[in-house]
Each structure stands twice: as structure tokens, then as C-alpha cells.
Amino acid sequence: MDKAENILISVERKYVARMLSGSKTIELRRRALRVSIGTMVWIYSTAPHALVDAVARVETIVSGPPRNLWETYKERTGVTREEFDNYFLKTNIGWGVILRDIQPLRAAVTLTALRRHTRMFHPPQFFMRLQEGCNTLELLQNNFH
């Protein structure tokens, strides 16, 4: 694995499943996600699953009025128009992290395991940077190969 930046994001399990099936290749956000192209994105499936079971790379980041994002990327969002509109309600600018190389981990890493390896671990609300050499990143990388 190269020295690319690493982040951890939280995503509802149904959307992680859509990422792994290939029907969702853009992660939608209401705020800017300031990361570099090529960043490794470790994907945490929220409770009740509470585990990291997928990883991807950032291909690019896009932004714009939600209606423009829908018109351009609707086939890649993995959500219905209603879900999309509800998510971006009262938002003037939306963000999309276009993902590539989405794949499952060899073995999922549970919240219990994360907390065993990293004191005071809490899944991120938005995203979390993982510094090279940190316990969390090492645990995830060990389950990727």
C-alpha cells in the first residue's frame, strides 16, 4: 500500500451494499470533504452493523447545486430522487466524492475490534483522517490485503 492519505467515513449499511454492488459510486455530502485525489476511503457501516467492511479511492470531488448534481450523477448515486431531495433539503451546494476501486475488506473490522485497538474510538460523524502508523489504520490495512 502506498503512502496516500487515509480517511474513515460513516455510511448507512444499505448504501455501503450499493457501493459494493457498483450501483453507488458517488458519496453525497452536504459539506466539503477536503481530501486529495487518490485518498483511501475506509467505509464504516453505521449501527446496527457497526463495522468497517469496504474501502475505495477518491477519483475526484465535485460540487454544485443539488439539482445539477442529480442531473449529472443520478445513475451513480445509489439513491432515489426522494432520498436525494430529502438529504439536500435546504442546501444550496452539495458535494460528491466520486469513488473508484470500491472493494470489500478481506475481513470486516467490528466496532469492538476498533475500540480494542484504539482507545476512545468513536465512529466519525462526517469523516476522520487516519495518520500513518495509527492503530486504527494499521488494523484496517491488515484486513485489506
WOWOCOR-V819897 format. One record per residue. N is the residue number from 1. RES is the residue in one letter. SS is DSSP state (H for helix, E for strand, - for the rest). PSI is psi in radians with two decimals (none if undefined). D_LAST is the distance of its C-alpha to the last C-alpha in Angstrom with 1 decimal. Layout:
n & res & ss & psi & d_last
N & RES & SS & PSI & D_LAST
N & RES & SS & PSI & D_LAST
//
This chain:
n & res & ss & psi & d_last
1 & M & - & 2.38 & 9.0
2 & D & - & -3.07 & 12.8
3 & K & - & 0.52 & 15.3
4 & A & - & 2.76 & 15.9
5 & E & - & 2.63 & 17.4
6 & N & E & 2.37 & 15.5
7 & I & E & 2.80 & 17.4
8 & L & E & 2.24 & 17.4
9 & I & E & 2.69 & 19.8
10 & S & E & 2.31 & 21.4
11 & V & E & 2.47 & 22.1
12 & E & - & 2.50 & 24.0
13 & R & H & -0.70 & 22.1
14 & K & H & -0.56 & 24.2
15 & Y & H & -0.58 & 23.2
16 & V & H & -0.74 & 19.4
17 & A & H & -0.69 & 20.1
18 & R & H & -0.59 & 22.0
19 & M & H & -0.82 & 19.2
20 & L & H & -0.47 & 16.8
21 & S & H & -0.24 & 19.9
22 & G & - & -0.03 & 20.5
23 & S & - & -0.18 & 23.9
24 & K & - & 1.88 & 23.1
25 & T & - & 0.17 & 21.8
26 & I & E & 2.21 & 23.9
27 & E & E & 2.10 & 23.7
28 & L & E & 2.45 & 27.3
29 & R & E & 2.62 & 28.6
30 & R & - & -0.18 & 32.2
31 & R & - & 2.75 & 31.4
32 & A & - & 2.40 & 30.0
33 & L & - & 1.81 & 26.4
34 & R & - & 1.54 & 26.6
35 & V & - & 2.83 & 23.3
36 & S & - & 2.70 & 22.6
37 & I & - & 2.41 & 21.5
38 & G & - & -0.13 & 17.8
39 & T & - & 2.39 & 17.1
40 & M & E & 2.24 & 13.7
41 & V & E & 1.91 & 15.0
42 & W & E & 2.28 & 13.5
43 & I & E & 2.01 & 15.6
44 & Y & E & 2.13 & 17.4
45 & S & E & 2.12 & 19.5
46 & T & - & 2.94 & 22.8
47 & A & - & 2.53 & 24.9
48 & P & - & -0.10 & 25.6
49 & H & - & -0.84 & 21.9
50 & A & - & 1.07 & 20.9
51 & L & E & 2.74 & 17.1
52 & V & E & 2.11 & 14.2
53 & D & E & 0.13 & 12.6
54 & A & E & 2.77 & 12.1
55 & V & E & 2.64 & 11.3
56 & A & E & 3.09 & 13.4
57 & R & E & 2.60 & 15.1
58 & V & E & 2.09 & 18.8
59 & E & E & -0.81 & 20.9
60 & T & E & 2.97 & 24.1
61 & I & E & 2.34 & 26.3
62 & V & E & 2.75 & 29.6
63 & S & E & 2.85 & 32.5
64 & G & E & 3.12 & 36.0
65 & P & - & 2.43 & 38.4
66 & P & H & -0.71 & 36.7
67 & R & H & -0.61 & 38.9
68 & N & H & -0.70 & 37.7
69 & L & H & -0.74 & 34.0
70 & W & H & -0.83 & 34.8
71 & E & H & -0.67 & 36.8
72 & T & H & -0.67 & 34.1
73 & Y & H & 0.16 & 30.9
74 & K & H & -0.64 & 32.1
75 & E & H & -0.27 & 30.3
76 & R & H & -0.05 & 26.9
77 & T & - & -0.48 & 27.5
78 & G & - & 0.33 & 26.9
79 & V & - & 2.80 & 30.0
80 & T & - & 2.89 & 33.6
81 & R & H & -0.67 & 36.3
82 & E & H & -0.80 & 37.6
83 & E & H & -0.76 & 34.3
84 & F & H & -0.90 & 34.0
85 & D & H & -0.71 & 37.6
86 & N & H & -0.70 & 37.4
87 & Y & H & -0.74 & 34.3
88 & F & - & 0.20 & 36.1
89 & L & - & 2.29 & 39.6
90 & K & - & 0.47 & 41.5
91 & T & - & 2.22 & 39.0
92 & N & - & -0.58 & 40.2
93 & I & - & 2.31 & 37.0
94 & G & E & 2.81 & 33.6
95 & W & E & 2.58 & 30.2
96 & G & E & 2.28 & 27.4
97 & V & E & 1.91 & 23.8
98 & I & E & 2.17 & 22.9
99 & L & E & 2.60 & 19.2
100 & R & E & 2.89 & 17.3
101 & D & E & 0.75 & 14.0
102 & I & E & 2.21 & 13.9
103 & Q & E & 2.72 & 11.2
104 & P & E & 2.70 & 10.4
105 & L & E & 2.71 & 7.8
106 & R & E & -0.74 & 6.6
107 & A & E & 2.29 & 9.4
108 & A & E & 2.60 & 11.9
109 & V & E & 2.00 & 13.1
110 & T & E & 2.82 & 16.8
111 & L & H & -0.68 & 19.5
112 & T & H & -0.80 & 20.7
113 & A & H & -0.71 & 17.5
114 & L & H & -0.74 & 17.5
115 & R & H & -0.49 & 21.2
116 & R & H & -0.61 & 20.7
117 & H & H & -0.39 & 18.5
118 & T & - & 1.96 & 20.5
119 & R & - & 2.44 & 24.2
120 & M & - & 0.48 & 25.9
121 & F & - & 2.33 & 22.9
122 & H & - & 2.31 & 24.2
123 & P & - & 2.49 & 22.4
124 & P & - & 2.54 & 23.7
125 & Q & - & -0.68 & 26.7
126 & F & - & -1.26 & 26.0
127 & F & E & 2.88 & 22.9
128 & M & E & 2.29 & 21.6
129 & R & E & 2.41 & 20.5
130 & L & E & 1.98 & 17.7
131 & Q & - & 2.52 & 18.7
132 & E & - & 2.30 & 16.6
133 & G & - & -0.13 & 16.6
134 & C & - & 2.65 & 17.5
135 & N & H & -0.72 & 16.4
136 & T & H & -0.83 & 15.3
137 & L & H & -0.75 & 12.9
138 & E & H & -0.74 & 11.5
139 & L & H & -0.78 & 11.1
140 & L & H & -0.80 & 9.4
141 & Q & H & -0.64 & 6.9
142 & N & H & -0.37 & 6.3
143 & N & - & 0.09 & 5.9
144 & F & - & -0.68 & 3.8
145 & H & - & none & 0.0
//
